[in-house]
Amino acid sequence: MNGADILIVAIMVVSVIVSLFRGFVRESLSLATWALAIWLALEFSDRLAAILPGAIHSQILRLWVAFGLLFIITLVLGALFNNLAAQLIKRTGLSGTDRALGVFFGLVRGALLVILLVLLAGLTTLPQENWWHHSYLLEHFQRVAIWLRGYLPPRLADQISYG
């Protein structure tokens, strides 16, 4: 095992531990809230920017403020809903099951994070480094990254190389 393998294991372990403590419901609702916040901000920031006060003279700045407001408000409302759901899970006595499912969620999230990092590394010269080739774990994640590369836009996929 080299440093890359230790880093991969650390990412996976931290993700699993966080999910163990937070549970499946909190983790999945958090992920859904972030996705919803991004979508709402992208979809409706131009409409909100149009009705923001004229005190913000720059259209670009108004757009960024609208994006930020929609994003933050969605995250806050999602966090409130998430806390209510967590209290409900606790009261029903399902917290053990929730935490066990959280471990699985954490494992999947950790793997997806490593795959994303491997994809991003493919945009650099890191895959040509000696330590990359001597890693026990990187080759498995690299195979998945190569498979996923086929689903990326061609202009981006052509930039990802593992030498």
Backbone as ProteinMPNN parsed JSONL, in Angstrom:
{"seq_chain_A": "MNGADILIVAIMVVSVIVSLFRGFVRESLSLATWALAIWLALEFSDRLAAILPGAIHSQILRLWVAFGLLFIITLVLGALFNNLAAQLIKRTGLSGTDRALGVFFGLVRGALLVILLVLLAGLTTLPQENWWHHSYLLEHFQRVAIWLRGYLPPRLADQISYG", "coords_chain_A": {"N_chain_A": [[0.84, -1.19, 0.0], [0.498, 2.172, -0.864], [0.79, 5.784, -0.514], [-1.43, 6.779, -1.949], [-3.259, 4.68, -1.767], [-3.685, 4.659, 0.99], [-4.876, 7.162, 1.292], [-7.255, 6.757, -0.181], [-8.487, 4.741, 1.364], [-8.79, 6.219, 3.72], [-10.601, 8.235, 2.906], [-12.839, 6.646, 2.361], [-13.31, 5.474, 4.897], [-13.783, 7.73, 6.558], [-16.095, 8.733, 5.318], [-17.872, 6.593, 5.762], [-17.942, 6.549, 8.589], [-18.998, 9.101, 9.187], [-21.521, 8.813, 7.999], [-22.487, 6.725, 9.522], [-22.921, 7.906, 12.009], [-24.707, 9.953, 11.325], [-26.768, 8.685, 9.934], [-28.919, 7.021, 7.513], [-31.258, 8.364, 6.622], [-30.825, 11.099, 7.247], [-28.48, 11.544, 5.769], [-29.277, 10.949, 3.113], [-31.381, 12.78, 2.769], [-29.937, 15.136, 3.068], [-28.264, 15.053, 0.82], [-30.233, 15.123, -1.186], [-31.307, 17.634, -0.625], [-29.144, 19.347, -1.226], [-28.901, 18.833, -3.985], [-31.42, 19.747, -4.845], [-31.208, 22.431, -4.055], [-29.151, 23.373, -5.716], [-30.347, 22.95, -8.229], [-32.712, 24.57, -8.048], [-31.535, 27.106, -7.679], [-30.074, 27.392, -10.065], [-32.148, 27.232, -11.93], [-34.027, 29.267, -11.28], [-32.73, 31.646, -10.601], [-32.36, 33.725, -12.435], [-34.934, 34.768, -12.725], [-35.487, 35.662, -10.126], [-33.471, 37.543, -9.889], [-34.373, 39.501, -11.596], [-36.344, 40.762, -10.144], [-35.105, 41.768, -7.945], [-34.058, 44.471, -5.786], [-33.306, 47.705, -7.196], [-31.026, 48.692, -6.091], [-28.847, 47.156, -6.429], [-26.833, 47.551, -8.925], [-25.381, 46.241, -10.912], [-26.024, 43.765, -13.272], [-24.896, 41.208, -13.326], [-23.965, 40.91, -10.694], [-26.425, 41.061, -9.39], [-27.565, 38.711, -10.326], [-25.842, 36.804, -9.169], [-26.345, 37.294, -6.462], [-29.049, 36.587, -6.345], [-28.837, 33.871, -7.01], [-27.315, 32.964, -4.803], [-29.08, 33.575, -2.671], [-31.348, 31.924, -3.248], [-30.1, 29.433, -3.133], [-29.08, 29.29, -0.469], [-31.427, 29.677, 1.086], [-32.886, 27.408, 0.332], [-31.171, 25.402, 1.326], [-31.338, 25.932, 4.095], [-34.096, 25.527, 4.635], [-34.217, 22.849, 3.883], [-32.512, 21.738, 5.812], [-34.008, 22.167, 8.129], [-36.239, 20.515, 7.593], [-34.856, 18.106, 7.45], [-33.971, 17.816, 10.103], [-36.439, 17.481, 11.398], [-37.235, 15.04, 10.255], [-35.194, 13.398, 11.245], [-35.75, 13.472, 13.987], [-38.2, 12.165, 13.97], [-37.43, 9.595, 13.124], [-35.881, 8.874, 15.31], [-37.818, 8.812, 17.354], [-39.433, 6.722, 16.524], [-37.924, 4.537, 16.979], [-36.26, 3.463, 15.092], [-33.634, 4.087, 14.756], [-31.317, 2.504, 14.881], [-31.477, 0.831, 12.612], [-31.521, 2.831, 10.706], [-28.974, 3.922, 11.029], [-27.394, 1.717, 10.328], [-28.074, 1.416, 7.624], [-27.057, 3.818, 6.882], [-24.315, 3.371, 6.93], [-23.925, 1.864, 4.609], [-24.693, 3.813, 2.738], [-22.66, 5.685, 3.209], [-20.436, 4.244, 2.358], [-20.948, 3.982, -0.386], [-21.034, 6.715, -1.089], [-18.4, 7.479, -0.44], [-16.97, 5.907, -2.284], [-17.921, 7.012, -4.684], [-16.91, 9.595, -4.434], [-14.14, 9.088, -4.536], [-13.991, 8.053, -7.131], [-14.742, 10.336, -8.589], [-12.55, 11.983, -7.954], [-10.53, 10.498, -9.198], [-11.356, 10.701, -11.85], [-11.016, 13.49, -12.198], [-8.263, 13.594, -11.771], [-7.431, 12.394, -14.082], [-7.399, 14.467, -15.829], [-5.032, 15.638, -15.443], [-1.435, 15.201, -15.119], [-1.058, 13.303, -13.228], [-1.804, 10.478, -13.403], [0.389, 9.425, -14.754], [2.389, 9.247, -12.983], [4.735, 7.434, -10.934], [3.895, 6.397, -8.411], [1.174, 6.193, -8.819], [0.885, 4.03, -10.528], [1.738, 2.001, -8.868], [-0.159, 1.678, -6.982], [-2.531, -0.25, -5.197], [-5.287, 0.03, -5.07], [-6.126, 2.119, -6.781], [-6.308, 1.262, -9.472], [-8.742, -0.113, -9.646], [-10.696, 1.845, -9.18], [-10.006, 3.481, -11.261], [-10.759, 1.962, -13.48], [-13.553, 2.152, -13.326], [-13.787, 4.911, -13.638], [-12.843, 5.209, -16.251], [-14.867, 3.857, -17.605], [-17.04, 5.55, -16.982], [-16.191, 7.823, -18.27], [-16.986, 7.504, -20.868], [-19.564, 8.453, -20.85], [-19.434, 11.125, -20.615], [-19.411, 14.486, -22.002], [-17.985, 14.602, -25.268], [-15.869, 16.498, -25.721], [-14.876, 16.954, -23.178], [-14.349, 14.348, -22.282], [-12.3, 13.57, -23.994], [-10.141, 14.875, -22.929], [-9.459, 13.513, -20.68], [-7.142, 11.306, -19.525], [-5.342, 8.321, -18.903], [-2.869, 7.454, -19.466]], "CA_chain_A": [[0.0, 0.0, 0.0], [1.231, 3.431, -0.877], [0.042, 6.935, -0.014], [-2.718, 6.878, -2.641], [-4.138, 3.672, -1.169], [-4.033, 5.126, 2.341], [-5.828, 8.26, 1.108], [-8.531, 6.162, -0.602], [-9.07, 4.094, 2.546], [-9.187, 7.284, 4.651], [-11.827, 8.843, 2.375], [-13.929, 5.687, 2.551], [-13.574, 5.314, 6.334], [-14.409, 8.962, 7.056], [-17.449, 8.775, 4.778], [-18.668, 5.584, 6.472], [-18.128, 6.975, 9.988], [-19.944, 10.225, 9.188], [-22.85, 8.275, 7.702], [-22.908, 5.904, 10.66], [-23.442, 8.793, 13.046], [-25.841, 10.746, 10.832], [-27.836, 7.796, 9.503], [-29.299, 7.034, 6.106], [-32.269, 9.382, 6.333], [-30.184, 12.426, 7.245], [-27.531, 11.622, 4.656], [-29.978, 11.005, 1.828], [-32.088, 14.063, 2.696], [-28.925, 16.18, 2.844], [-27.878, 14.976, -0.591], [-31.376, 15.604, -1.968], [-31.419, 19.078, -0.398], [-28.094, 20.007, -2.008], [-29.273, 18.732, -5.401], [-32.547, 20.653, -5.042], [-30.717, 23.809, -3.925], [-28.418, 23.695, -6.947], [-31.307, 23.029, -9.326], [-33.547, 25.761, -7.88], [-30.719, 28.299, -7.901], [-29.787, 27.486, -11.5], [-33.387, 27.381, -12.69], [-34.84, 30.44, -10.975], [-31.96, 32.827, -10.197], [-32.586, 34.828, -13.375], [-36.241, 35.369, -12.418], [-35.363, 36.409, -8.878], [-32.594, 38.695, -10.155], [-35.166, 40.532, -12.272], [-37.188, 41.494, -9.19], [-34.297, 42.295, -6.839], [-34.056, 45.941, -5.775], [-32.396, 48.409, -8.087], [-29.82, 49.104, -5.368], [-27.758, 46.371, -7.023], [-26.842, 48.069, -10.293], [-24.784, 45.283, -11.84], [-26.88, 42.607, -13.561], [-24.155, 40.001, -12.931], [-24.006, 40.847, -9.233], [-27.806, 40.749, -9.023], [-27.744, 37.287, -10.629], [-25.121, 36.048, -8.136], [-27.086, 37.457, -5.203], [-30.253, 35.764, -6.478], [-28.393, 32.477, -6.925], [-26.945, 32.709, -3.41], [-30.285, 33.58, -1.833], [-32.114, 30.701, -3.5], [-29.308, 28.295, -2.67], [-29.018, 29.282, 0.998], [-32.778, 29.469, 1.621], [-33.218, 25.997, 0.123], [-30.393, 24.608, 2.282], [-31.878, 26.142, 5.446], [-35.373, 24.812, 4.711], [-33.893, 21.422, 3.839], [-31.952, 21.359, 7.116], [-35.136, 22.097, 9.067], [-36.965, 19.287, 7.275], [-33.969, 17.007, 7.807], [-34.022, 17.667, 11.561], [-37.741, 16.896, 11.728], [-37.192, 13.63, 9.862], [-34.301, 12.706, 12.184], [-36.49, 13.312, 15.245], [-39.207, 11.136, 13.729], [-36.719, 8.31, 13.12], [-35.479, 8.614, 16.693], [-39.016, 8.485, 18.138], [-39.998, 5.44, 16.102], [-37.025, 3.456, 17.382], [-35.582, 2.903, 13.92], [-32.325, 4.722, 14.58], [-30.305, 1.475, 14.617], [-31.597, 0.476, 11.197], [-31.136, 4.028, 9.963], [-27.508, 4.029, 11.074], [-26.828, 0.611, 9.548], [-28.217, 1.805, 6.22], [-26.15, 4.944, 6.7], [-22.983, 2.83, 6.623], [-23.945, 1.544, 3.18], [-24.708, 5.1, 2.044], [-21.322, 6.255, 3.339], [-19.531, 3.473, 1.511], [-21.223, 4.376, -1.773], [-20.61, 8.105, -1.26], [-16.943, 7.489, -0.444], [-16.514, 5.366, -3.565], [-18.212, 8.01, -5.72], [-15.959, 10.694, -4.269], [-12.846, 8.632, -5.054], [-14.122, 7.976, -8.59], [-14.696, 11.716, -9.075], [-11.159, 12.437, -7.848], [-9.765, 9.797, -10.229], [-11.72, 11.356, -13.111], [-10.331, 14.789, -12.23], [-6.827, 13.333, -11.913], [-7.218, 12.08, -15.488], [-7.19, 15.729, -16.544], [-3.678, 16.079, -15.104], [-0.401, 14.199, -15.404], [-0.924, 12.393, -12.082], [-1.815, 9.051, -13.741], [1.675, 8.98, -15.284], [3.338, 9.158, -11.87], [5.103, 6.085, -10.503], [3.069, 5.95, -7.29], [-0.153, 5.867, -9.346], [0.958, 2.677, -11.087], [2.019, 1.044, -7.803], [-1.293, 1.644, -6.057], [-3.375, -1.443, -5.293], [-6.703, 0.383, -5.166], [-6.427, 3.077, -7.847], [-6.668, 0.622, -10.738], [-10.161, -0.476, -9.614], [-11.455, 3.076, -9.358], [-9.678, 3.985, -12.594], [-11.603, 1.229, -14.428], [-14.888, 2.764, -13.282], [-13.651, 6.256, -14.208], [-12.739, 5.041, -17.704], [-16.214, 3.52, -18.058], [-17.854, 6.765, -16.87], [-15.699, 8.788, -19.258], [-17.799, 7.311, -22.067], [-20.838, 9.158, -20.699], [-19.159, 12.559, -20.532], [-19.35, 15.145, -23.314], [-16.74, 14.22, -25.95], [-14.784, 17.475, -25.555], [-14.309, 16.736, -21.851], [-13.842, 12.975, -22.216], [-11.031, 13.503, -24.729], [-9.09, 15.464, -22.096], [-9.173, 12.608, -19.56], [-6.227, 10.263, -19.982], [-4.646, 7.586, -17.841], [-1.582, 7.09, -20.006]], "C_chain_A": [[0.878, 1.244, 0.0], [0.323, 4.561, -0.39], [-1.325, 7.085, -0.661], [-3.719, 5.893, -2.046], [-4.597, 4.097, 0.222], [-5.056, 6.256, 2.254], [-7.209, 7.729, 0.711], [-9.23, 5.517, 0.587], [-9.56, 5.15, 3.533], [-10.483, 7.951, 4.192], [-13.019, 7.929, 2.629], [-14.309, 5.568, 4.028], [-14.27, 6.551, 6.9], [-15.856, 9.049, 6.572], [-18.365, 7.794, 5.502], [-18.948, 6.026, 7.904], [-19.13, 8.127, 10.074], [-21.363, 9.712, 8.958], [-23.375, 7.388, 8.817], [-23.539, 6.78, 11.728], [-24.677, 9.571, 12.58], [-27.022, 9.88, 10.416], [-28.224, 8.019, 8.05], [-30.261, 8.17, 5.778], [-31.634, 10.765, 6.265], [-29.252, 12.587, 6.053], [-28.259, 11.76, 3.323], [-30.765, 12.305, 1.681], [-31.115, 15.219, 2.478], [-28.507, 16.217, 1.378], [-28.998, 15.512, -1.481], [-31.533, 17.118, -1.827], [-30.379, 19.836, -1.211], [-28.436, 19.984, -3.5], [-30.415, 19.695, -5.719], [-32.097, 22.114, -4.988], [-29.978, 24.244, -5.19], [-29.393, 23.878, -8.105], [-32.154, 24.295, -9.232], [-32.764, 27.042, -8.172], [-30.402, 28.479, -9.386], [-31.041, 27.823, -12.305], [-34.067, 28.737, -12.496], [-34.055, 31.698, -10.597], [-32.171, 34.001, -11.153], [-33.919, 35.526, -13.107], [-36.187, 36.19, -11.137], [-34.516, 37.662, -9.089], [-33.383, 39.844, -10.783], [-36.011, 41.347, -11.299], [-36.42, 41.999, -7.97], [-34.257, 43.817, -6.92], [-32.997, 46.528, -6.704], [-31.137, 48.9, -7.404], [-28.602, 48.335, -5.865], [-27.768, 46.706, -8.514], [-26.314, 47.061, -11.309], [-25.707, 44.072, -12.014], [-26.2, 41.311, -13.125], [-24.209, 39.833, -11.42], [-25.407, 40.489, -8.751], [-28.092, 39.262, -9.246], [-27.057, 36.419, -9.576], [-25.832, 36.127, -6.789], [-28.338, 36.585, -5.228], [-29.907, 34.283, -6.351], [-28.092, 32.118, -5.471], [-28.144, 32.653, -2.487], [-31.096, 32.299, -2.006], [-31.401, 29.476, -2.941], [-29.352, 28.192, -1.145], [-30.396, 29.038, 1.609], [-33.193, 28.005, 1.468], [-32.457, 25.113, 1.101], [-30.947, 24.737, 3.698], [-33.198, 25.392, 5.611], [-35.159, 23.299, 4.689], [-33.342, 20.928, 5.162], [-33.05, 21.255, 8.167], [-35.947, 20.819, 8.848], [-36.159, 18.058, 7.687], [-33.998, 16.754, 9.314], [-35.346, 17.066, 12.013], [-37.768, 15.405, 11.404], [-36.318, 12.825, 10.817], [-34.991, 12.487, 13.525], [-37.555, 12.234, 15.113], [-38.579, 9.744, 13.757], [-36.356, 7.917, 14.546], [-36.68, 8.157, 17.529], [-39.611, 7.135, 17.768], [-39.116, 4.265, 16.479], [-36.286, 2.809, 16.23], [-34.174, 3.447, 13.733], [-31.217, 3.704, 14.318], [-30.297, 1.059, 13.158], [-31.137, 1.63, 10.32], [-29.619, 4.168, 9.915], [-26.837, 2.925, 10.266], [-26.93, 0.907, 8.052], [-27.31, 2.984, 5.886], [-24.742, 4.494, 6.354], [-22.892, 2.507, 5.134], [-23.902, 2.823, 2.344], [-23.314, 5.721, 2.059], [-20.306, 5.554, 2.463], [-19.701, 3.875, 0.044], [-20.747, 5.806, -2.027], [-19.084, 8.203, -1.309], [-16.383, 6.989, -1.764], [-16.755, 6.367, -4.691], [-17.259, 9.196, -5.64], [-14.587, 10.306, -4.822], [-12.891, 8.554, -6.582], [-14.067, 9.372, -9.204], [-13.268, 12.258, -9.038], [-10.28, 11.779, -8.907], [-10.083, 10.387, -11.605], [-11.0, 12.692, -13.255], [-8.825, 14.615, -12.399], [-6.479, 12.994, -13.355], [-7.036, 13.31, -16.356], [-5.785, 16.278, -16.33], [-2.675, 15.012, -15.529], [-0.229, 13.203, -14.258], [-0.945, 10.91, -12.465], [-0.512, 8.538, -14.36], [2.731, 8.813, -14.189], [3.551, 7.7, -11.457], [4.187, 5.557, -9.401], [1.672, 5.564, -7.751], [-0.176, 4.419, -9.825], [1.204, 1.615, -10.022], [0.902, 0.953, -6.766], [-2.113, 0.372, -6.287], [-4.83, -1.08, -5.601], [-7.047, 1.271, -6.353], [-6.884, 2.409, -9.136], [-8.15, 0.257, -10.792], [-11.038, 0.757, -9.842], [-11.203, 3.669, -10.742], [-10.521, 3.27, -13.652], [-13.008, 1.827, -14.492], [-14.842, 4.154, -13.914], [-13.567, 6.183, -15.735], [-14.11, 4.704, -18.29], [-17.109, 4.765, -18.052], [-17.452, 7.819, -17.897], [-16.511, 8.697, -20.552], [-19.132, 8.04, -22.027], [-20.667, 10.675, -20.598], [-19.216, 13.176, -21.921], [-17.993, 14.874, -23.969], [-15.581, 15.197, -25.747], [-14.111, 17.327, -24.199], [-13.662, 15.356, -21.776], [-12.492, 12.838, -22.911], [-9.863, 14.047, -23.92], [-8.655, 14.537, -20.966], [-8.349, 11.444, -20.074], [-5.533, 9.62, -18.791], [-3.363, 6.948, -18.362], [-1.437, 5.687, -20.391]], "O_chain_A": [[1.85, 1.353, 0.747], [-0.783, 4.312, 0.09], [-2.283, 7.478, 0.005], [-4.886, 6.23, -1.845], [-5.759, 3.913, 0.584], [-5.997, 6.306, 3.047], [-8.223, 8.208, 1.219], [-10.426, 5.722, 0.795], [-10.631, 4.996, 4.12], [-11.369, 8.203, 5.009], [-14.079, 8.383, 3.061], [-15.492, 5.561, 4.368], [-15.244, 6.427, 7.642], [-16.746, 9.404, 7.345], [-19.507, 8.127, 5.819], [-20.074, 5.893, 8.381], [-20.008, 8.126, 10.937], [-22.296, 10.129, 9.643], [-24.585, 7.311, 9.032], [-24.578, 6.431, 12.288], [-25.59, 9.815, 13.37], [-28.169, 10.31, 10.537], [-27.911, 9.045, 7.445], [-30.095, 8.858, 4.771], [-31.883, 11.518, 5.324], [-29.233, 13.633, 5.404], [-27.894, 12.598, 2.499], [-30.816, 12.876, 0.592], [-31.439, 16.178, 1.776], [-28.411, 17.287, 0.776], [-28.742, 16.267, -2.419], [-31.854, 17.804, -2.797], [-30.695, 20.858, -1.82], [-28.282, 20.989, -4.193], [-30.386, 20.379, -6.741], [-32.553, 22.936, -5.783], [-30.168, 25.36, -5.672], [-29.287, 24.837, -8.869], [-32.303, 25.016, -10.218], [-33.269, 27.95, -8.832], [-30.457, 29.595, -9.902], [-30.988, 28.609, -13.251], [-34.622, 29.292, -13.444], [-34.665, 32.725, -10.299], [-32.162, 35.154, -10.722], [-34.019, 36.745, -13.249], [-36.762, 37.276, -11.06], [-34.812, 38.718, -8.529], [-33.096, 41.014, -10.532], [-36.359, 42.492, -11.587], [-37.01, 42.589, -7.065], [-34.406, 44.387, -8.001], [-31.951, 45.93, -6.955], [-30.262, 49.467, -8.058], [-27.469, 48.799, -5.741], [-28.604, 46.209, -9.268], [-26.768, 47.042, -12.453], [-26.117, 43.441, -11.039], [-26.861, 40.41, -12.609], [-24.468, 38.737, -10.922], [-25.563, 39.706, -7.814], [-28.782, 38.632, -8.444], [-27.618, 35.414, -9.137], [-25.908, 35.137, -6.062], [-28.652, 35.919, -4.241], [-30.602, 33.533, -5.665], [-28.556, 31.095, -4.968], [-28.223, 31.786, -1.616], [-31.484, 31.666, -1.025], [-32.025, 28.594, -2.351], [-29.63, 27.124, -0.6], [-30.517, 28.266, 2.56], [-33.786, 27.431, 2.381], [-33.028, 24.172, 1.653], [-31.016, 23.745, 4.425], [-33.4, 24.7, 6.609], [-35.843, 22.559, 5.396], [-33.664, 19.821, 5.594], [-33.025, 20.352, 9.004], [-36.297, 20.127, 9.804], [-36.711, 17.089, 8.209], [-34.045, 15.603, 9.75], [-35.371, 16.23, 12.917], [-38.269, 14.603, 12.192], [-36.658, 11.694, 11.163], [-34.833, 11.429, 14.136], [-37.783, 11.471, 16.052], [-39.137, 8.821, 14.349], [-36.51, 6.76, 14.937], [-36.566, 7.222, 18.321], [-40.225, 6.475, 18.607], [-39.518, 3.113, 16.317], [-35.741, 1.716, 16.379], [-33.583, 3.285, 12.665], [-30.266, 4.011, 13.6], [-29.238, 0.949, 12.541], [-30.451, 1.43, 9.318], [-29.052, 4.497, 8.873], [-25.832, 3.163, 9.597], [-25.981, 0.674, 7.303], [-26.853, 3.13, 4.753], [-24.049, 5.151, 5.577], [-21.904, 2.837, 4.478], [-23.165, 2.906, 1.363], [-22.843, 6.224, 1.039], [-19.42, 6.19, 1.892], [-18.721, 4.08, -0.673], [-20.129, 6.082, -3.055], [-18.539, 8.936, -2.134], [-15.441, 7.567, -2.306], [-15.897, 6.551, -5.554], [-16.85, 9.738, -6.667], [-13.942, 11.107, -5.5], [-11.936, 8.947, -7.251], [-13.415, 9.571, -10.23], [-12.826, 12.915, -9.98], [-9.385, 12.422, -9.455], [-9.186, 10.555, -12.432], [-10.439, 12.991, -14.31], [-8.183, 15.403, -13.093], [-5.369, 13.269, -13.808], [-6.571, 13.21, -17.492], [-5.392, 17.262, -16.957], [-3.023, 14.048, -16.211], [0.655, 12.349, -14.313], [-0.169, 10.138, -11.901], [-0.33, 7.326, -14.477], [3.824, 8.303, -14.437], [2.669, 6.855, -11.612], [3.751, 4.407, -9.45], [1.042, 4.698, -7.143], [-1.125, 3.679, -9.565], [0.909, 0.442, -10.249], [1.022, 0.223, -5.783], [-2.354, -0.027, -7.427], [-5.517, -1.81, -6.314], [-8.156, 1.184, -6.881], [-7.759, 2.934, -9.825], [-8.757, 0.309, -11.861], [-12.003, 0.71, -10.604], [-12.092, 4.288, -11.326], [-10.954, 3.896, -14.619], [-13.578, 1.988, -15.571], [-15.757, 4.532, -14.646], [-14.159, 7.01, -16.43], [-14.472, 5.21, -19.352], [-17.848, 5.005, -19.007], [-18.283, 8.613, -18.338], [-16.699, 9.697, -21.244], [-19.765, 8.226, -23.067], [-21.648, 11.412, -20.506], [-19.084, 12.465, -22.918], [-16.963, 14.913, -23.295], [-14.433, 14.773, -25.615], [-12.906, 17.549, -24.078], [-12.552, 15.216, -21.264], [-11.637, 12.073, -22.465], [-8.712, 13.713, -24.199], [-7.603, 14.746, -20.361], [-8.788, 10.689, -20.941], [-5.186, 10.282, -17.813], [-2.838, 6.011, -17.76], [-0.374, 5.283, -20.862]]}, "name": "protein", "num_of_chains": 1, "seq": "MNGADILIVAIMVVSVIVSLFRGFVRESLSLATWALAIWLALEFSDRLAAILPGAIHSQILRLWVAFGLLFIITLVLGALFNNLAAQLIKRTGLSGTDRALGVFFGLVRGALLVILLVLLAGLTTLPQENWWHHSYLLEHFQRVAIWLRGYLPPRLADQISYG"}
